[in-house]
Amino acid sequence: MFNRYCRHAALFAAALLLTASDVVYADNIQDANKLLQQKQLSQALDKVNGVLAGQPKDARARFLKGLILTEQGNAADAIKIFMALTEDYPEQPEPYNNLAVLYASQGEYDKAKLSLEMAIRAHPSYATAHENLGDIYTKMASQAYDRALQLDQGNAATKAKLAMIQDLLKKLITR
């Protein structure tokens, strides 16, 4: 659940222009992406940082760095990167989606919901954001039903709804 960001790095990268004369740059980005896919995260980060040393505002490298930091478990720094990308490229949905993934992993579902709504506003046909928003709504529903049961433990309808939502969440996690 909420783990649909790596496959969209290529989409975001393709949306940004690359000059033909910058072959070394392209090779470094490609190498870093391969290292990320191979879970060689330190090497991938070194490669991306090398690109960013020469081109600190490069969106592709920044996005890839955010992905690497996410994989390393460094959510705070990844959030900073994706947040900055949303400010610099508000028309791109991928940074918003990745913010939502990070927020959801921290249990910040309201922030995740807002980020996904921004992704959808930026790109209304971005299916991944719609799917992730559905996952967020499911988790929020579970929390609401759980809270309702805390307030009224005898409510059979709420117990049934909570059980249904929990079953759905188990299915989402195992896919």
Disulfide bonds with the S-S distance in Angstrom:
none
